[in-house]
Amino acid sequence: MVDGVRIAEARDRDTLLRLMKEFYAETETPFDAEQTAQAFDTILGDERIGRVWVLTRSGSVAGYAVMTVGFSMEYGGRDAFLDDLFVRNGHRGFGLGRLAMEVILDECRKLGVRALHLEVDRQNAVAKELYHRFGFVDHDRQLMTVTIDTHRHAV
């Protein structure tokens, strides 16, 4: 079977959960199965939010990618964030990351996305090399995050 990248469907949710759990374990990122299931249900059910892809190789599920869509004043229109791109061990080195990037960038063009952002671990040289080949540059800015407790209301 040919290697490929296809749009994920609702029926892929459990597979996507397993892949994300594997990815997050590898990168030592906290993983909340219930929260992640809800997030996948949301994005898989509303393409205005973004896209999810399943990566396959030789008939096996080999990884996944998630891109969310937003808006940027700096870039003058729609922007997107490559939230996750994961290729499983045993499937790396066969061009799936490159293929996924080609599909994602093509989808960005179709959606009128003017800038695609991503986050990569500083020590992940392989991923950084892939992203550099597609024109990503480090703007020497620091990504900062605050988690918002939506259950807590201001007094």
Protein Blocks (a to p, Z undefined) as FASTA:
>chain_A
ZZddddddfklmmmmmmmmmmmmmmnopacdfklmmmmmmmmmmomklmccddddeehia
fbdcdddddddfklopacdddfbacddehigonlmmmmmmmmmmmmmmmnopabdcdddd
fklmmlmmmmmmnopacehiacddddddfkbccZZ
